[in-house]
Protein backbone atom coordinates (compact mmCIF):
# COMPACT_ATOMS: atom_id res chain seq x y z
CA UNK A 1 0.00 0.00 0.00
CA UNK A 2 2.85 2.40 0.83
CA UNK A 3 4.53 1.77 -2.52
CA UNK A 4 1.35 2.34 -4.49
CA UNK A 5 0.70 5.56 -2.57
CA UNK A 6 4.18 6.84 -3.45
CA UNK A 7 3.73 5.74 -7.07
CA UNK A 8 0.44 7.68 -7.22
CA UNK A 9 2.24 10.72 -5.72
CA UNK A 10 4.95 10.39 -8.39
CA UNK A 11 2.30 10.19 -11.10
CA UNK A 12 0.76 13.42 -9.79
CA UNK A 13 4.13 15.18 -9.65
CA UNK A 14 5.00 14.14 -13.20
CA UNK A 15 1.59 15.11 -14.59
CA UNK A 16 2.48 18.72 -15.57
CA UNK A 17 5.67 17.80 -17.46
CA UNK A 18 4.69 14.52 -19.10
CA UNK A 19 2.94 15.91 -22.23
CA UNK A 20 6.04 17.91 -23.24
CA UNK A 21 8.68 15.53 -21.89
CA UNK A 22 7.22 12.13 -22.82
CA UNK A 23 4.46 12.93 -25.28
CA UNK A 24 1.49 11.69 -23.27
CA UNK A 25 -0.78 12.85 -20.44
CA UNK A 26 -0.82 10.39 -17.52
CA UNK A 27 -4.23 8.96 -16.67
CA UNK A 28 -3.08 7.27 -13.47
CA UNK A 29 -1.75 3.95 -12.25
CA UNK A 30 -2.86 0.60 -13.58
CA UNK A 31 -5.06 -1.11 -11.00
CA UNK A 32 -3.33 -4.47 -11.44
CA UNK A 33 0.08 -4.05 -9.84
CA UNK A 34 2.31 -7.12 -9.57
CA UNK A 35 4.44 -8.56 -6.79
CA UNK A 36 7.22 -10.47 -8.52
CA UNK A 37 8.92 -13.33 -6.68
CA UNK A 38 11.12 -16.14 -8.01
CA UNK A 39 9.82 -19.68 -8.19
CA UNK A 40 10.95 -21.75 -5.22
CA UNK A 41 12.13 -24.68 -7.33
CA UNK A 42 13.88 -24.27 -10.69
CA UNK A 43 11.72 -27.11 -12.05
CA UNK A 44 8.54 -25.37 -10.92
CA UNK A 45 6.39 -24.04 -13.72
CA UNK A 46 3.46 -21.73 -13.44
CA UNK A 47 0.32 -23.26 -14.85
CA UNK A 48 -1.47 -21.40 -17.60
CA UNK A 49 -5.17 -20.89 -17.21
CA UNK A 50 -7.20 -20.87 -20.38
CA UNK A 51 -9.66 -18.07 -20.97
CA UNK A 52 -13.21 -19.15 -20.33
CA UNK A 53 -16.23 -17.95 -22.29
CA UNK A 54 -17.19 -16.01 -19.14
CA UNK A 55 -13.80 -14.25 -19.12
CA UNK A 56 -14.33 -13.22 -22.72
CA UNK A 57 -17.92 -12.10 -22.08
CA UNK A 58 -16.71 -10.08 -19.07
CA UNK A 59 -14.26 -8.18 -21.30
CA UNK A 60 -10.95 -9.71 -20.15
CA UNK A 61 -9.48 -9.62 -23.66
CA UNK A 62 -10.56 -6.03 -24.29
CA UNK A 63 -9.24 -4.94 -20.89
CA UNK A 64 -5.86 -6.52 -21.55
CA UNK A 65 -5.60 -4.98 -25.02
CA UNK A 66 -6.56 -1.59 -23.56
CA UNK A 67 -3.78 -1.99 -20.97
CA UNK A 68 -1.20 -2.95 -23.63
CA UNK A 69 -2.16 0.09 -25.74
CA UNK A 70 -2.17 2.55 -22.81
CA UNK A 71 0.80 1.49 -20.66
CA UNK A 72 3.54 4.07 -20.94
CA UNK A 73 5.84 4.00 -17.91
CA UNK A 74 6.76 0.88 -15.97
CA UNK A 75 7.77 1.36 -12.33
CA UNK A 76 9.88 -1.39 -10.75
CA UNK A 77 10.53 -1.18 -7.03
CA UNK A 78 12.77 -3.84 -5.43
CA UNK A 79 11.61 -4.61 -1.90
CA UNK A 80 14.19 -7.28 -1.17
CA UNK A 81 16.96 -7.56 -3.72
CA UNK A 82 20.61 -8.45 -3.44
CA UNK A 83 21.98 -7.78 -6.89
CA UNK A 84 19.01 -8.74 -9.03
CA UNK A 85 19.23 -7.53 -12.59
CA UNK A 86 16.84 -6.07 -15.10
CA UNK A 87 17.69 -6.29 -18.78
CA UNK A 88 16.08 -3.57 -20.91
CA UNK A 89 15.36 -4.31 -24.58
CA UNK A 90 14.50 -1.25 -26.71
CA UNK A 91 12.30 -1.75 -29.77
CA UNK A 92 14.34 -2.76 -32.81
CA UNK A 93 13.40 0.36 -34.78
CA UNK A 94 15.11 2.52 -32.15
CA UNK A 95 18.50 0.93 -32.97
CA UNK A 96 19.59 1.13 -29.32
CA UNK A 97 21.55 -1.55 -27.48
CA UNK A 98 20.06 -3.61 -24.66
CA UNK A 99 21.16 -2.55 -21.19
CA UNK A 100 21.55 -4.50 -17.96
CA UNK A 101 20.94 -2.76 -14.64
CA UNK A 102 21.50 -4.01 -11.11
CA UNK A 103 18.65 -3.34 -8.67
CA UNK A 104 19.03 -2.56 -4.99
CA UNK A 105 16.28 -2.30 -2.35
CA UNK A 106 14.43 1.02 -2.22
CA UNK A 107 15.57 2.13 -5.68
CA UNK A 108 12.94 2.90 -8.29
CA UNK A 109 13.45 2.04 -11.95
CA UNK A 110 11.17 3.90 -14.39
CA UNK A 111 11.22 3.26 -18.13
CA UNK A 112 8.98 3.63 -21.18
CA UNK A 113 7.29 0.23 -21.35
CA UNK A 114 5.63 1.06 -24.67
CA UNK A 115 9.06 1.19 -26.37
CA UNK A 116 11.19 -0.97 -24.06
CA UNK A 117 10.54 -4.53 -22.91
CA UNK A 118 12.43 -6.11 -20.04
CA UNK A 119 13.60 -9.29 -18.38
CA UNK A 120 13.99 -9.67 -14.62
CA UNK A 121 16.62 -11.98 -13.13
CA UNK A 122 16.30 -12.37 -9.34
CA UNK A 123 19.54 -13.06 -7.47
CA UNK A 124 18.04 -15.16 -4.68
CA UNK A 125 14.88 -17.00 -3.70
CA UNK A 126 13.97 -14.17 -1.30
CA UNK A 127 13.84 -11.43 -3.96
CA UNK A 128 10.63 -9.41 -4.11
CA UNK A 129 9.83 -6.66 -6.56
CA UNK A 130 6.71 -4.56 -7.00
CA UNK A 131 5.70 -3.49 -10.48
CA UNK A 132 3.06 -1.07 -11.67
CA UNK A 133 2.44 1.16 -14.67
CA UNK A 134 1.49 4.74 -15.42
CA UNK A 135 -1.10 4.71 -18.18
CA UNK A 136 -1.92 7.10 -20.99
CA UNK A 137 -5.42 8.55 -21.15
CA UNK A 138 -8.13 6.31 -22.62
CA UNK A 139 -8.74 6.69 -26.30
CA UNK A 140 -11.56 9.08 -27.09
CA UNK A 141 -13.60 8.43 -30.16
CA UNK A 142 -14.87 11.50 -31.94
CA UNK A 143 -17.73 11.10 -34.37
CA UNK A 144 -17.31 13.84 -36.96
CA UNK A 145 -20.00 12.78 -39.38
CA UNK A 146 -22.58 10.07 -39.83
CA UNK A 147 -24.12 8.83 -43.00
CA UNK A 148 -27.19 6.66 -42.94
CA UNK A 149 -29.31 8.13 -40.16
CA UNK A 150 -30.24 6.83 -36.75
CA UNK A 151 -30.17 3.16 -37.75
CA UNK A 152 -26.50 3.47 -38.75
CA UNK A 153 -25.71 5.17 -35.43
CA UNK A 154 -27.43 2.38 -33.49
CA UNK A 155 -25.46 -0.22 -35.46
CA UNK A 156 -22.20 1.64 -34.75
CA UNK A 157 -22.80 2.07 -31.02
CA UNK A 158 -24.62 -1.19 -30.35
CA UNK A 159 -26.93 -1.84 -27.43
CA UNK A 160 -30.59 -0.93 -27.14
CA UNK A 161 -32.20 1.25 -29.81
CA UNK A 162 -31.99 4.99 -29.25
CA UNK A 163 -35.41 6.37 -28.21
CA UNK A 164 -37.01 8.47 -30.92
CA UNK A 165 -38.75 11.66 -29.88
CA UNK A 166 -41.99 12.36 -31.66
CA UNK A 167 -43.06 15.98 -31.67
N, C-alpha and C positions, 0 to 999 in steps of 0.2 A: 504494500500500500504506500509506503514512504517513497519508494522508487517511482511509482506511477504518478504520485503527487508532484515530485520534482520534475519528471518528464513533462507533465502538463504545464508546470511553471515555465520550463524551458520553451515549450511550444508558444506560450503567451509572450515571452520575451522576444522570440525570433519573429513573431507575427509581422511587426512593422517593416522589417528588412527583407523578408523572404521574397516578395514579388520582384524586387530589383536584383537581389543577390542570387536567388536560385530559380527565378522564373515561375514560381507558383505561390498561391496564397494558402497557408495551412488551414485545414478544416478542423484539425484536432488529432487526438491519438486514436489508433485502432483499438477497438474494444477487446480484441483477442490477443493480449500479450502472452508471451511464452516464457516458461522457466526451462532452460536447457540444462540437462544433466547427462553425463555419459551412462551408457549401459553398464550394468554391473559385471557382466560376463561378455568377453569378446565374441562368443558364439551366440549370444542373445540377439534376437531379431525382433523388431517391432512388427506386430501383425498389422496388415492393411485391412481396413474395413471397407467393404463395398458400399457405394451409395445405394440407398433404398429408394423405391418410388416415393416414399414419404419425404425423404430428404430433398429430392428433386422438386416435389410439389411445394415444399416449404421454402424453396428459393436458395438452397445451399450452393448450387452451381453459380447462380447469378451473383450471390453475395461474394463468393470467392473471386469471380471475374472482376467485380467492382473493386475489391481490395487490390488485386493485381494491377489494375489500371490506375488506381489512385495512390498507391503507396509511393512516397517520395523519399523520406529519410528513414533509415533504420537506426535505432538506438540500441547499442549493446552495452550492458552494464554487468561486469563480472562481480559476483558476490563473493565467491570463494574461488580463487584462481592462483595457481603457482606456476606461471609461465605458459599458460595456454596460448594458443596462437589462432589468429584469424587471417585467412588468406583472402584478399580482395581481388576479384576478377572483373576488370572493366569490360564493357561491351566491345566486341571486335572492331566495330566501326570507329571507335575512339583511338585506336592504335596506341594504347597505353599498356605498359607492362603490368603484370600481376604484382601485388605487394604482399608481404607477410609481416604482420604486426604481432607483438607479444602483448598480452593483456594482463594487467595487475588488478587486484581488488580496488574498488572505488574509483576506477577510471571509467570514462564514458567515451565510447567510440560512436561517432555519428558519420554516416556516409549516405550518398544518394543511391538508394536501393533500386530505383528505376533504371539506372545505368551501370550499376555495379552489383554483381552477385558475390556470394562469399561462401567459404568453408570454415567450419569451426573445429579445431583440434584440441580437446581438453588434455591437460597434462596429468591429471590424476582422477581417480574415481570419485573424489569429493568435490570436483569442480561444479559450480553452479553459475549460470549466467541468465540474466533477464533480458528479454528482447521485446521491443515494441516498435511501432512505426508512427511517423507523422504523415498524415494523409493530405492529399490535395482536395480541393472542394469537389463536391459531386458534380457530375456533368449536368448542365442545364440545357434542356431542349427548347429551342425557340422556333415556334411555328410562324413562318413569315407569310405563307399563303396556303390556301387550300382550294383544290379544285374538286368538284364533285358534290358539294353540299354536305348536309348534316350526316347522311349515311356514310360518306367517306370518312368524316371525322370520327364517327362511332367505331368504324372498322379500324382506324388508326390507333385510337386510344384503347379500345376494348372495354369490357365490362358491360354494365347495364345501359340500355338506350338512354340518351340524353332527353330529359322531358322537353316537350314542345309546348310553348306558350301560345295559346290561341287568343287573339284579341277580338 
